[in-house]
Amino acid sequence: MRYSSAIDLVYGIKARLAERHFDVDALFKQAGLAEGECIADDALTLSDKLSHLWELVMHASDDALVGLKVSSPQPLDRSGLMGHILRASPDVKSAIENLVRYTPLVSPAIQSTIEHVPGRIRVGLYLQGRQRNSPQQYYDFVWCMVLRTIQCAAARNDLKPALVTYAFPKPDQPQIVQAYAEAFGCPVRFDMPANAMEFDNADLTAPITTARPMAADWALNMLAELAQSQRDWTRRMLAKMDQTQRVVPSVSFSSKVQQLLSGMLPKGEPLREDVAKQLRMSERTLQRRLAEEGTNFTKLVDDTRRELAHQYLSKGELSLKKMSFQLGFSEPSAFCRACKRWFGRSPKQLQQGAALFEGGEACLPHDTVSATGRDDSEVFAA
C-alpha cells in the first residue's frame, strides 16, 4: 500500500532543506529518497528512509536544532491530505481532533493520540519505523510544521501550546533547552514518558479562516472511510511485524557500542565523548543507556579488548607487538598486564600453547616473531 500524502511530506522536507542551502540531491540519494525511489516504498520503509535522512542532515549541519529551524508553515494547497483536513475543520479543536483521527491517511507509520486532561487536550506523537529509531530532529520538524501550519490556517501566530514534552534526554547545553522553549513559545520538558503537545481549551475555539463549511461533511465522510480502511491494514501490518520481532531478537545497545569500539581500538584508547558523538547522543545518555544494560563504558572497553585478544591469540596471525597496538594499548607491556589479568597467563605463554581459560580451551601457535624480525619474548614473557 502506497502513501501519496507521505510523499507530499517528503517533498515538503526537501523544499525546506533546499531553502537552507543543503545539498538536497546528495542527501536524498544517500537516504534512498532520490526522485522516484520512494514512490513504491511501504510506510515503514519510507519512515526508515526519512529517519536516515534526518540523521544525515544532522551530521551535515552539526546543528541539534536543525529540525526546528527548517519547519516553516506548509501552504494548505500544498499540504496534501493535511490541507483537506484543515479546510474541513471549523476551528482549532476540530482541526487537531481530525488530524489525529485521520493520521493513518498520511502514513500508518505516524501514530498519534489525543487525550482530554483538565483544562487542556494532550496530543501524542510516535514515528514508527521498521529498523530505525526516528531521531529527535524528525520529531522536531513534524511538531513545528503541524503547529505552524495550524497557526497559518487560523491566522493566529500567537497560538501556542501550553506544554511540549519529549521522550528524548534533556540536552546538556542550557542554550539548546532555551531554544526549544522559544521555538514552541511554551515550557518544554525532556526525559518524559512520551512525545506530546498540550493546548489550553481556551485556545481551541479559534476559527480556521480557510475552512469550507459547504464541503466539510462530504470531505470528512470520505476521510472517515479511507481512514478505517487504512487502520485495518495497519493492524495487520503491525501484527505481522510483531511476530517477526519475536523471532529475530534485537541487538542490544552495548553490542552496538562494542562494534564501534572494535573499529576505534586500533587508533588508540577510545574516548567516551568520541563514541557518544558517533552515536549522536550526549555522554550522559551513553552512560545511562549502558547502565540500563548493567555495564559501563570502562568495562565495555575492557570486555571488547579481552574478546578481541582471545580471537587474535587463537588465530596466531599477528605478532604480539602488533596485537597490542590493534587493541589500543599505548605499549606492549600494558597488553601483557591485561592478558595476565584476563587469562592468568602472559601473551608469550598463551602463544606457546597454554589454555586461555581454566580447563583448557584453545591450543595456540608458538610463533612470536614480530614484523620487524625481533622476538617479542623479551616484553611478553612471564
VOTORRO-965503 format. One line per 2 residues: their letters; for each residue x, y, z of N, C-alpha, C. Coordinates in steps of 0.02 Angstrom, whole numbers, plus 50000, padded with zeros to 5 digits. Example, Ala and Ser with C-alpha at 12.3 -4.5 7.8 and 13.67 -1.06 7.14 Angstrom:
<pts>
as = 50660,49716,50390,50615,49775,50390,50660,49835,50390  50642,49888,50354,50684,49947,50357,50645,50002,50394
</pts>
This chain:
<pts>
mr = 50042,49940,50000,50000,50000,50000,50044,50062,50000  50030,50110,49957,50072,50169,49949,50038,50230,49980
ys = 50077,50282,49994,50052,50339,50032,50070,50404,49998  50024,50429,49955,50039,50489,49917,50048,50549,49962
sa = 50010,50552,50018,50017,50609,50062,50084,50607,50099  50109,50547,50112,50175,50542,50142,50228,50567,50092
id = 50216,50556,50027,50262,50583,49977,50259,50659,49978  50199,50688,49991,50194,50760,49998,50240,50784,50055
lv = 50242,50745,50110,50286,50762,50166,50359,50760,50144  50378,50710,50105,50447,50704,50081,50465,50766,50040
yg = 50421,50785,49994,50435,50843,49952,50437,50908,49994  50395,50910,50046,50395,50969,50089,50461,50976,50126
ik = 50488,50920,50151,50553,50921,50185,50607,50943,50136  50605,50916,50076,50656,50932,50026,50656,51006,50010
ar = 50597,51035,50002,50593,51106,49985,50621,51149,50041  50607,51131,50103,50631,51171,50160,50706,51165,50168
la = 50733,51105,50159,50806,51096,50163,50841,51134,50107  50811,51135,50048,50840,51172,49992,50843,51247,50007
er = 50791,51272,50041,50791,51343,50060,50848,51359,50108  50869,51308,50146,50925,51317,50193,50993,51300,50161
hf = 50992,51291,50094,51053,51280,50055,51088,51214,50070  51050,51163,50090,51078,51096,50095,51085,51066,50025
dv = 51132,51021,50017,51139,50984,49954,51087,50929,49954  51024,50948,49939,50968,50902,49947,50972,50842,49901
da = 50997,50852,49840,51001,50795,49794,51047,50740,49821  51105,50761,49848,51152,50712,49876,51124,50679,49939
lf = 51093,50719,49983,51066,50692,50045,51009,50643,50031  50964,50662,49986,50906,50619,49972,50928,50555,49936
kq = 50978,50560,49894,51003,50500,49860,51035,50453,49910  51074,50480,49956,51106,50438,50006,51055,50404,50052
ag = 50999,50438,50065,50947,50409,50107,50899,50363,50070  50909,50356,50004,50864,50314,49964,50800,50349,49946
la = 50801,50416,49947,50742,50456,49933,50748,50496,49869  50793,50474,49825,50801,50508,49761,50736,50504,49722
eg = 50729,50549,49673,50668,50553,49633,50645,50485,49608  50585,50465,49627,50556,50403,49604,50571,50343,49649
ec = 50623,50347,49690,50643,50289,49731,50592,50273,49785  50562,50326,49815,50519,50315,49873,50446,50305,49854
ia = 50429,50312,49790,50359,50306,49770,50331,50237,49786  50372,50185,49776,50348,50116,49785,50360,50090,49856
dd = 50385,50131,49901,50400,50107,49969,50337,50098,50009  50337,50047,50053,50283,50042,50102,50296,50092,50157
al = 50248,50100,50203,50250,50154,50253,50312,50150,50298  50328,50090,50323,50383,50083,50370,50450,50092,50336
tl = 50456,50069,50275,50518,50079,50237,50529,50153,50225  50477,50188,50206,50482,50260,50194,50499,50296,50259
sd = 50470,50275,50315,50485,50306,50379,50559,50295,50397  50586,50236,50385,50657,50223,50397,50701,50269,50355
kl = 50682,50278,50293,50721,50322,50249,50719,50394,50273  50662,50417,50297,50657,50484,50323,50699,50492,50387
sh = 50699,50442,50429,50741,50444,50489,50815,50448,50469  50834,50407,50419,50903,50408,50395,50919,50478,50367
lw = 50872,50507,50331,50883,50574,50303,50897,50624,50358  50858,50623,50412,50869,50671,50466,50935,50659,50502
el = 50957,50596,50505,51023,50582,50533,51077,50614,50490  51069,50608,50424,51117,50637,50377,51117,50714,50381
vm = 51057,50742,50387,51051,50815,50392,51084,50840,50456  51072,50803,50510,51103,50821,50574,51179,50819,50568
ha = 51205,50767,50536,51277,50760,50528,51305,50815,50484  51269,50832,50430,51293,50883,50383,51292,50952,50414
sd = 51243,50966,50456,51236,51033,50485,51272,51040,50551  51283,50983,50586,51310,50983,50653,51270,51031,50698
da = 51204,51030,50688,51159,51076,50724,51102,51035,50752  51100,51028,50818,51047,50989,50851,50978,51019,50841
lv = 50975,51083,50822,50911,51118,50815,50887,51122,50743  50919,51085,50698,50904,51092,50627,50831,51076,50612
gl = 50801,51027,50648,50731,51010,50636,50684,51067,50651  50700,51106,50703,50659,51164,50721,50667,51220,50671
kv = 50727,51227,50646,50743,51286,50604,50715,51281,50533  50704,51221,50508,50682,51215,50438,50607,51205,50432
ss = 50571,51203,50488,50500,51186,50486,50456,51249,50478  50456,51277,50419,50413,51334,50404,50342,51310,50390
pq = 50291,51354,50394,50221,51333,50382,50213,51303,50312  50169,51254,50307,50154,51222,50243,50090,51253,50214
pl = 50092,51285,50155,50030,51311,50124,49979,51255,50116  49915,51269,50131,49865,51217,50131,49856,51185,50063
dr = 49865,51225,50009,49857,51196,49942,49914,51150,49924  49967,51148,49965,50023,51102,49952,50034,51055,50012
sg = 49981,51046,50052,49986,51005,50112,49953,50938,50105  49933,50919,50044,49902,50854,50034,49841,50845,50077
lm = 49835,50786,50108,49777,50771,50149,49772,50816,50210  49830,50838,50237,49827,50882,50294,49791,50947,50277
gh = 49802,50972,50216,49767,51033,50195,49693,51022,50190  49671,50964,50162,49600,50949,50158,49569,50943,50227
il = 49605,50912,50274,49579,50903,50341,49569,50971,50375  49617,51016,50367,49611,51082,50398,49553,51122,50367
ra = 49545,51117,50302,49491,51154,50269,49422,51127,50289  49419,51064,50309,49355,51035,50331,49342,51046,50405
sp = 49385,51083,50440,49379,51093,50512,49361,51166,50527  49308,51177,50565,49286,51246,50579,49330,51283,50628
dv = 49364,51246,50673,49405,51280,50724,49466,51237,50740  49509,51265,50784,49572,51231,50801,49559,51164,50835
ks = 49509,51161,50880,49493,51099,50915,49475,51044,50865  49431,51060,50818,49411,51012,50768,49470,50992,50724
ai = 49512,51042,50708,49570,51028,50665,49617,50978,50698  49631,50987,50763,49675,50942,50798,49644,50872,50803
en = 49579,50869,50820,49546,50804,50825,49545,50768,50758  49532,50805,50704,49531,50774,50638,49600,50752,50615
lv = 49651,50792,50631,49719,50772,50613,49738,50707,50647  49720,50700,50711,49736,50638,50747,49695,50580,50718
ry = 49631,50593,50705,49587,50540,50680,49610,50513,50612  49633,50559,50569,49649,50538,50501,49724,50534,50487
tp = 49763,50532,50540,49836,50523,50531,49854,50463,50489  49819,50404,50496,49837,50347,50454,49835,50360,50380
lv = 49798,50411,50359,49796,50427,50288,49860,50460,50264  49894,50494,50309,49959,50522,50292,50010,50465,50289
sp = 50012,50424,50342,50054,50365,50343,50038,50325,50406  50030,50258,50400,50020,50217,50460,50080,50219,50507
ai = 50138,50241,50482,50198,50244,50524,50195,50304,50572  50150,50352,50560,50141,50409,50604,50083,50394,50650
qs = 50097,50378,50712,50045,50361,50760,50034,50420,50807  49971,50441,50812,49955,50498,50855,49896,50481,50900
ti = 49893,50514,50957,49840,50503,51006,49815,50570,51031  49755,50570,51059,49728,50631,51089,49697,50613,51156
eh = 49709,50654,51206,49685,50641,51273,49660,50706,51303  49602,50703,51334,49575,50762,51367,49596,50762,51441
vp = 49632,50813,51461,49655,50821,51530,49624,50886,51556  49623,50896,51621,49590,50956,51649,49613,51021,51616
gr = 49567,51055,51582,49581,51119,51552,49621,51117,51488  49638,51056,51464,49682,51051,51405,49665,50988,51365
ir = 49694,50985,51305,49698,50921,51269,49772,50907,51257  49788,50843,51260,49857,50821,51250,49861,50779,51187
vg = 49905,50798,51141,49914,50762,51079,49981,50726,51082  49980,50660,51071,50041,50620,51072,50064,50603,51002
ly = 50129,50593,50993,50157,50577,50927,50210,50523,50934  50205,50472,50891,50256,50420,50888,50269,50404,50815
lq = 50332,50409,50793,50352,50397,50725,50381,50326,50721  50340,50281,50695,50358,50210,50692,50405,50196,50634
gr = 50454,50153,50644,50498,50131,50590,50506,50056,50592  50535,50028,50539,50544,49956,50537,50611,49937,50570
qr = 50664,49972,50553,50731,49955,50579,50766,50014,50613  50742,50074,50603,50775,50133,50632,50730,50167,50682
ns = 50761,50194,50734,50725,50239,50780,50728,50309,50751  50671,50343,50752,50668,50410,50725,50707,50458,50769
pq = 50754,50498,50740,50793,50545,50780,50750,50604,50803  50774,50638,50853,50736,50694,50881,50722,50748,50830
qy = 50769,50758,50783,50760,50811,50733,50699,50797,50688  50683,50734,50678,50623,50715,50639,50560,50736,50677
yd = 50560,50721,50742,50503,50742,50784,50498,50818,50786  50555,50852,50793,50555,50925,50794,50522,50953,50732
fv = 50541,50926,50675,50514,50951,50612,50438,50940,50608  50415,50879,50623,50344,50864,50618,50303,50907,50666
wc = 50326,50912,50729,50290,50952,50778,50283,51025,50754  50339,51054,50736,50339,51125,50718,50301,51137,50653
mv = 50307,51092,50605,50271,51101,50542,50195,51101,50553  50171,51052,50592,50099,51048,50606,50076,51110,50645
lr = 50114,51128,50696,50095,51186,50737,50091,51249,50694  50143,51261,50654,50145,51323,50616,50094,51323,50559
ti = 50078,51265,50533,50026,51261,50481,49958,51277,50511  49945,51251,50572,49882,51268,50606,49879,51342,50621
qc = 49935,51370,50644,49937,51443,50657,49920,51482,50594  49948,51459,50539,49936,51493,50475,49863,51487,50454
aa = 49835,51426,50461,49765,51415,50441,49717,51456,50484  49734,51464,50547,49690,51502,50593,49707,51576,50593
ar = 49759,51596,50556,49782,51666,50556,49796,51689,50627  49828,51644,50667,49843,51659,50737,49915,51639,50752
nd = 49961,51685,50738,50031,51670,50753,50044,51667,50828  49997,51694,50867,50004,51693,50940,49977,51628,50971
lk = 49951,51583,50929,49926,51519,50954,49985,51475,50974  49991,51460,51038,50048,51422,51063,50024,51363,51104
pa = 50063,51309,51107,50046,51255,51154,50057,51279,51226  50026,51244,51272,50038,51260,51343,50098,51222,51369
lv = 50113,51164,51338,50170,51123,51360,50188,51076,51303  50254,51064,51295,50279,51014,51248,50325,50967,51287
ty = 50317,50902,51277,50359,50853,51311,50394,50809,51260  50455,50788,51277,50494,50743,51234,50515,50682,51275
af = 50514,50624,51242,50540,50564,51274,50616,50559,51267  50646,50608,51233,50719,50609,51223,50754,50640,51284
pk = 50818,50624,51295,50855,50652,51351,50860,50728,51347  50864,50760,51404,50872,50833,51406,50941,50852,51380
pd = 50944,50900,51333,51010,50921,51308,51055,50947,51363  51119,50936,51356,51167,50959,51407,51174,51035,51407
qp = 51166,51066,51348,51178,51138,51343,51114,51177,51359  51115,51222,51408,51056,51261,51426,51029,51302,51368
qi = 51073,51325,51323,51051,51366,51267,51007,51327,51219  51019,51261,51214,50977,51220,51171,50908,51211,51202
vq = 50906,51200,51267,50842,51194,51302,50802,51259,51293  50836,51315,51299,50803,51380,51290,50778,51389,51219
ay = 50815,51364,51170,50795,51370,51100,50730,51331,51088  50721,51274,51120,50659,51237,51113,50600,51277,51142
ae = 50611,51307,51200,50557,51346,51231,50538,51405,51186  50588,51436,51154,50574,51492,51110,50539,51470,51046
af = 50557,51411,51020,50527,51386,50958,50453,51371,50967  50435,51342,51025,50365,51324,51037,50326,51378,51075
gc = 50362,51424,51106,50328,51477,51143,50298,51453,51208  50326,51400,51237,50299,51371,51299,50353,51329,51333
pv = 50341,51307,51394,50390,51263,51427,50398,51197,51388  50459,51172,51385,50474,51108,51352,50511,51064,51402
rf = 50485,51004,51412,50515,50958,51460,50541,50896,51423  50598,50871,51447,50630,50812,51416,50629,50754,51466
dm = 50652,50696,51442,50652,50636,51483,50582,50619,51509  50531,50634,51469,50462,50620,51487,50439,50553,51456
pa = 50382,50527,51478,50360,50462,51452,50343,50462,51378  50323,50520,51351,50300,50521,51281,50315,50588,51249
na = 50315,50587,51182,50320,50650,51144,50249,50677,51136  50236,50734,51167,50167,50759,51169,50166,50835,51168
me = 50109,50862,51149,50098,50934,51146,50029,50948,51178  50026,50994,51225,49963,51010,51259,49940,51080,51240
fd = 49873,51087,51231,49843,51152,51215,49790,51168,51267  49787,51231,51288,49734,51253,51333,49668,51254,51295
na = 49614,51234,51330,49548,51233,51298,49528,51302,51272  49550,51355,51306,49531,51422,51286,49557,51440,51216
dl = 49612,51408,51195,49642,51424,51130,49612,51381,51074  49572,51331,51092,49547,51285,51042,49487,51311,51003
ta = 49457,51365,51027,49398,51392,50993,49415,51437,50935  49479,51451,50924,49499,51495,50868,49475,51465,50802
pi = 49441,51505,50761,49415,51478,50697,49470,51467,50646  49459,51418,50602,49503,51408,50545,49477,51452,50488
tt = 49515,51502,50471,49491,51553,50424,49484,51527,50353  49518,51470,50339,49514,51442,50271,49463,51385,50267
ar = 49423,51374,50320,49376,51319,50321,49323,51328,50267  49298,51272,50241,49246,51272,50190,49187,51231,50215
pm = 49140,51263,50250,49085,51227,50282,49043,51186,50233  49032,51211,50173,48989,51176,50125,49018,51108,50105
aa = 49084,51103,50103,49116,51041,50081,49138,50997,50139  49129,51022,50201,49157,50988,50259,49128,50918,50269
dw = 49061,50911,50267,49029,50846,50280,49052,50794,50229  49052,50813,50166,49073,50766,50114,49145,50745,50123
al = 49188,50795,50138,49260,50781,50145,49273,50735,50205  49240,50749,50262,49251,50709,50322,49225,50638,50314
nm = 49167,50629,50279,49142,50562,50266,49190,50522,50224  49217,50554,50173,49266,50521,50130,49328,50502,50170
la = 49352,50549,50211,49412,50536,50250,49400,50479,50300  49340,50477,50330,49325,50425,50379,49328,50356,50347
el = 49300,50349,50288,49302,50284,50253,49373,50263,50236  49412,50311,50212,49481,50295,50195,49522,50278,50257
aq = 49509,50315,50311,49547,50304,50373,49532,50235,50402  49469,50213,50400,49453,50147,50427,49487,50092,50387
sq = 49488,50100,50321,49523,50051,50279,49597,50050,50296  49625,50109,50307,49696,50113,50324,49711,50082,50392
rd = 49667,50093,50441,49677,50065,50508,49676,49989,50506  49630,49961,50467,49627,49888,50462,49692,49861,50434
wt = 49718,49893,50382,49781,49871,50352,49839,49880,50402  49838,49935,50439,49891,49949,50487,49894,49895,50541
rr = 49836,49875,50567,49834,49824,50619,49864,49758,50594  49847,49740,50532,49876,49678,50504,49952,49684,50497
ml = 49974,49743,50473,50045,49754,50463,50084,49751,50529  50058,49785,50581,50093,49787,50645,50093,49718,50679
ak = 50038,49680,50670,50036,49613,50698,50089,49569,50666  50097,49576,50600,50147,49537,50564,50217,49557,50587
md = 50228,49623,50596,50293,49648,50617,50309,49623,50687  50259,49622,50731,50269,49599,50800,50291,49526,50801
qt = 50260,49484,50758,50279,49414,50754,50351,49407,50730  50371,49449,50682,50439,49446,50656,50489,49466,50710
qr = 50472,49517,50749,50518,49540,50802,50527,49488,50857  50475,49447,50867,50481,49395,50918,50529,49340,50897
vv = 50533,49330,50831,50578,49278,50805,50650,49302,50802  50659,49366,50781,50726,49394,50773,50742,49440,50832
ps = 50784,49420,50879,50800,49463,50936,50837,49526,50914  50822,49581,50948,50854,49644,50931,50925,49647,50960
vs = 50968,49685,50928,51037,49693,50950,51038,49741,51009  51072,49722,51063,51074,49765,51122,51115,49828,51108
fs = 51102,49879,51148,51139,49942,51141,51213,49931,51154  51230,49893,51207,51301,49881,51223,51337,49845,51166
sk = 51300,49802,51130,51331,49768,51073,51347,49817,51017  51303,49865,51007,51316,49917,50957,51378,49958,50976
vq = 51384,49974,51041,51442,50011,51065,51505,49970,51055  51502,49905,51069,51560,49862,51059,51582,49859,50986
ql = 51534,49860,50940,51552,49862,50869,51591,49925,50852  51570,49981,50881,51606,50043,50869,51676,50040,50900
ls = 51680,50014,50961,51744,50009,50995,51793,49966,50956  51770,49912,50926,51813,49867,50888,51848,49904,50831
gm = 51812,49951,50801,51842,49989,50747,51885,50046,50770  51875,50069,50832,51912,50125,50858,51977,50105,50893
lp = 51980,50045,50920,52038,50025,50961,52104,50029,50923  52109,50010,50859,52174,50015,50825,52201,50087,50822
kg = 52159,50136,50834,52181,50206,50833,52202,50232,50901  52196,50188,50953,52216,50209,51019,52159,50201,51069
ep = 52170,50224,51129,52120,50218,51182,52055,50254,51162  51998,50219,51158,51936,50252,51139,51912,50300,51194
lr = 51888,50357,51173,51862,50407,51220,51786,50404,51220  51758,50411,51280,51686,50408,51287,51652,50463,51245
ed = 51681,50522,51244,51650,50577,51207,51649,50563,51132  51700,50527,51106,51702,50510,51035,51648,50459,51017
va = 51639,50410,51062,51587,50360,51050,51519,50392,51052  51508,50436,51101,51443,50470,51107,51429,50512,51045
kq = 51480,50544,51019,51471,50585,50959,51452,50543,50899  51484,50484,50892,51467,50440,50836,51396,50414,50841
lr = 51372,50405,50902,51304,50382,50913,51254,50440,50915  51279,50501,50906,51238,50562,50905,51196,50568,50969
ms = 51231,50562,51025,51198,50571,51090,51248,50601,51138  51224,50625,51195,51268,50654,51245,51304,50598,51283
er = 51360,50616,51317,51395,50567,51358,51350,50541,51413  51310,50585,51441,51265,50565,51495,51215,50512,51471
tl = 51189,50522,51410,51142,50474,51383,51176,50407,51370  51238,50410,51344,51276,50349,51332,51285,50310,51398
qr = 51305,50346,51450,51314,50313,51515,51249,50282,51540  51194,50320,51532,51129,50295,51557,51108,50232,51519
rl = 51116,50233,51452,51095,50175,51413,51136,50114,51430  51201,50122,51442,51243,50066,51461,51225,50041,51531
ae = 51210,50087,51577,51191,50068,51645,51126,50028,51645  51081,50044,51599,51018,50007,51594,51030,49934,51576
eg = 51087,49920,51543,51104,49852,51524,51156,49822,51571  51167,49855,51628,51210,49826,51679,51284,49831,51666
tn = 51305,49880,51628,51376,49888,51614,51394,49962,51614  51457,49977,51598,51479,50047,51593,51533,50050,51539
ft = 51553,50111,51522,51598,50120,51465,51666,50087,51477  51695,50096,51536,51761,50068,51552,51759,49992,51547
kl = 51707,49962,51576,51701,49889,51574,51692,49864,51502  51654,49902,51463,51641,49880,51394,51704,49883,51352
vd = 51746,49934,51362,51810,49937,51327,51853,49877,51346  51855,49861,51411,51895,49805,51435,51868,49739,51407
dt = 51802,49731,51407,51772,49670,51380,51787,49662,51306  51783,49717,51270,51796,49715,51197,51868,49695,51184
rr = 51914,49725,51221,51985,49707,51213,51997,49634,51228  51966,49609,51282,51976,49538,51301,51951,49492,51246
el = 51891,49506,51219,51863,49464,51167,51906,49465,51104  51929,49524,51085,51972,49529,51026,52039,49495,51038
ah = 52067,49502,51099,52130,49470,51115,52123,49394,51109  52067,49368,51133,52054,49297,51127,52055,49275,51054
qy = 52021,49314,51012,52019,49298,50940,52088,49301,50909  52125,49355,50923,52192,49364,50893,52239,49309,50914
ls = 52239,49293,50979,52284,49242,51005,52266,49173,50978  52202,49161,50968,52181,49096,50942,52203,49087,50870
kg = 52199,49141,50830,52218,49136,50759,52293,49136,50750  52329,49173,50792,52401,49174,50789,52429,49207,50726
el = 52390,49252,50696,52412,49284,50633,52451,49348,50644  52447,49378,50704,52481,49441,50718,52538,49431,50767
sl = 52590,49470,50759,52642,49471,50811,52612,49501,50874  52640,49484,50931,52613,49509,50994,52619,49585,50999
kk = 52671,49612,50971,52679,49685,50973,52624,49718,50933  52611,49693,50872,52558,49723,50831,52490,49712,50863
ms = 52482,49654,50894,52419,49639,50928,52404,49691,50982  52455,49710,51019,52445,49757,51074,52421,49824,51048
fq = 52448,49846,50991,52427,49910,50963,52358,49904,50929  52341,49846,50901,52274,49836,50873,52220,49840,50927
lg = 52240,49825,50988,52193,49827,51044,52193,49895,51079  52231,49942,51052,52230,50010,51078,52274,50023,51138
fs = 52320,49978,51152,52366,49989,51208,52423,50034,51186  52446,50078,51231,52498,50125,51213,52567,50092,51209
ep = 52574,50035,51243,52638,50000,51242,52626,49926,51255  52670,49882,51230,52661,49810,51237,52655,49787,51309
sa = 52691,49820,51355,52689,49798,51424,52619,49803,51454  52579,49853,51431,52510,49861,51455,52467,49802,51432
fc = 52480,49779,51371,52444,49720,51345,52462,49658,51386  52526,49653,51403,52549,49596,51443,52514,49594,51510
ra = 52509,49651,51543,52475,49653,51608,52401,49636,51601  52370,49661,51547,52298,49647,51537,52287,49572,51526
ck = 52331,49539,51487,52325,49468,51475,52329,49428,51540  52375,49445,51582,52381,49411,51646,52318,49419,51688
rw = 52288,49479,51685,52226,49492,51723,52167,49454,51693  52163,49452,51626,52107,49418,51593,52111,49342,51597
fg = 52171,49315,51580,52178,49244,51569,52224,49208,51618  52257,49247,51662,52302,49217,51710,52367,49194,51679
rs = 52382,49215,51618,52442,49196,51581,52470,49257,51545  52534,49255,51530,52563,49308,51488,52548,49292,51415
pk = 52550,49342,51370,52540,49328,51299,52588,49275,51272  52651,49276,51296,52701,49228,51274,52679,49157,51291
ql = 52656,49148,51353,52633,49082,51374,52573,49059,51334  52528,49105,51320,52468,49088,51282,52485,49065,51212
qq = 52533,49100,51180,52551,49081,51112,52594,49018,51111  52620,48998,51167,52658,48936,51169,52613,48876,51182
ga = 52548,48890,51187,52501,48835,51192,52466,48827,51257  52474,48875,51304,52439,48870,51368,52365,48883,51357
al = 52322,48854,51398,52250,48862,51391,52230,48933,51408  52181,48960,51369,52157,49028,51382,52117,49030,51447
fe = 52081,48978,51461,52040,48977,51521,52053,48913,51559  52035,48910,51622,52045,48851,51662,52010,48792,51630
gg = 52043,48734,51630,52014,48676,51599,52035,48668,51526  52068,48720,51498,52091,48716,51429,52037,48734,51380
ea = 52053,48777,51332,52004,48795,51281,52033,48799,51213  52093,48827,51207,52122,48835,51140,52196,48822,51143
cl = 52221,48785,51096,52293,48774,51089,52318,48824,51037  52363,48869,51058,52382,48924,51015,52450,48915,50984
ph = 52463,48945,50925,52528,48940,50892,52583,48969,50935  52646,48949,50920,52701,48973,50962,52745,49024,50927
dt = 52730,49043,50866,52771,49090,50829,52762,49160,50856  52814,49190,50886,52808,49256,50916,52854,49306,50883
vs = 52880,49291,50824,52924,49338,50791,52884,49396,50762  52904,49458,50778,52866,49516,50755,52882,49532,50683
at = 52845,49582,50655,52856,49602,50586,52925,49632,50576  52957,49655,50630,53023,49685,50624,53078,49633,50627
gr = 53057,49569,50640,53106,49516,50645,53132,49506,50716  53109,49547,50764,53133,49541,50833,53086,49495,50872
dd = 53115,49453,50912,53074,49409,50955,53043,49450,51010  52976,49446,51017,52941,49485,51067,52943,49454,51136
se = 52978,49399,51143,52977,49364,51207,53006,49406,51262  53050,49454,51246,53079,49496,51298,53026,49536,51334
vf = 52976,49559,51296,52924,49600,51325,52867,49558,51354  52849,49504,51319,52789,49468,51335,52799,49405,51377
aa = 52861,49391,51394,52873,49331,51435,52844,49341,51504  52830,49285,51538,52801,49290,51605,52850,49322,51653
</pts>
